[in-house]
Amino acid sequence: MHRALSALLAVLLATLWTSSAHAQQQGLQAKFDRFLETRIAPAARAAGVPQRVIDRELAGLSPDTSLPGLGDPDGPERPPSVNYQSEFRAPAGYFRDNQFNALAAQGQRLAQTHAATLARIEARYGVPSRIILAIWGRESGYGAARIPNDALRTLATRAFMGTRREFFAGETVAALQILAEGHITRADLRSSWGGALGQPQFLPSSFLRFAVDFDGDGKRDIWRSVPDTLASIANYLAWHGWVKGRDWGYEALVPASVSCSREGPDRGQPISAWVAEGVSRVRDRPFPSHELPQPGFLLMPAGRNGPAFIVTDNFYVLKAYNESDVYALFVGHLADRYSSSAGFVQGWKEVKTRSRGAVRDLQLQLEGKGYDVGGADGLIGFKPRRTLGLEQEKAGRRATCWLE
C-alpha cells in the first residue's frame, strides 16, 4: 500500500512539473512573439526589409533557451558570471603548440592551393596573405569547423533574453536584410552560438558592410565560397586601417626597469625608444630598421607571467576583428608559423584566475579608486592589467600586472 501511494505521488508530482514547465514555455513563447512583433518587425521594416520576408522568416520562430549566457527577458541585463569564450580566459591554455603545428601545416598547403586568389586579394587590399589565412584558420579551421546554429533564431534569442539586447536586436534586423538580399537561404544562414556567420565569423552587420563577392557569382557567400571568404576578411582589415608594409608585432625581452603598467595602445612610443630603454627582440634578432621610427606598444597578455611583445598599429587592427589581446596574438603568431616552426621563446606560467563575476567586482573596486579599467565587464584586458600593476607598485611590491 505504501509503495502504491509513493508511486502515485511520484506520478502526480511529475505531471504537475510537466504541466508547469509547459505553461512556462508557452508564456515565454508568447513574450517572444510580442517582442518580435513590437521590436524586431518595425525595425526591419524601417531598414527596408519587405513585409513578405519579415512574415516568412519570423513566423513560428521560437527562442533557443539552450544558448549560454541567457537571462530573464523581464529582468535587467547582467554580464555572464563565467567566461564562455576561450579568448577571455587565462592565456596559457590558449596557446597550445600542437594546435599551432596542425594549423600551420594546413595553412601552408592552402596557401599553395589558393596562391593566385590570395595574390589578387593582397594586391587589392594590402593585407598580407598569411594574416588572412591565419584569421580563416582561427575562426573556422579554414572552413572545416561545424557552424551549427540557426543564425536568425540565435540572434533573436540574444536580443530577447541575452546580454547587449539592443545590439543583438540590430544584428537580428541585419540578418533579415541579408535574407532579403538573397545572398543565402534561411536553411544555410548558419552561425555560432554567439551569432557569428560563416567561415569568417562575421556578425550580420559586418557582413552587410564588409562581405565581398570576389568570385563574381553575384552573391557574397562567406559560407561556401573560399574567394569570398578570404576577400571579405581582407576587406574588413583594410577598412579598419591595416598599415601596408608593417608587421603585427615582435616577441620581446622587457627588463624589470620597464614597468608592465606601461602596456596599452595609448602608451606607445617609437620602437627605437623602447630599444633605448633596454627592450630587445628575442633570439638576438634586431627589430627591422624600417620599424624603428614607427610607433610600438607594449603587450603583456599575462603580465609578468608570460611572453612580452612590442606590437604595431596592425595588432590593434586585428583586435578590431575580436576585442581580445590573446586572439590578436594568436592570429599574428599563427601567421608567423607559416614560415617558421618556432614557438614563443618565453613560456606561459600557470596563473591565478577568478570567475568573471569576481573580476567584475575587482574592476568596480578599482573604479572606486579612480582608475579607468575600461568598464566592469569581468574581463582582464590591458587596462585592468596595468591598473593592477600600478596598485602593486603603489603598495611597494614588484609589479606583475596580474591577479594576486
PyMOL commands that set and color helices and strands:
alter all, ss='L'
color gray80, all
select helices_A, chain A and resi 2-46+51-58+86-88+91-94+97-113+115-125+129-140+151-161+165-181+204-210+226-239+260-262+271-276+282-284+303-305+313-321+325-337+356-368+382-394
alter helices_A, ss='H'
color red, helices_A
select strands_A, chain A and resi 149-150+190-191+249-253+269-270+280-281+295-299+308-311
alter strands_A, ss='S'
color yellow, strands_A
deselect
rebuild
show_as cartoon
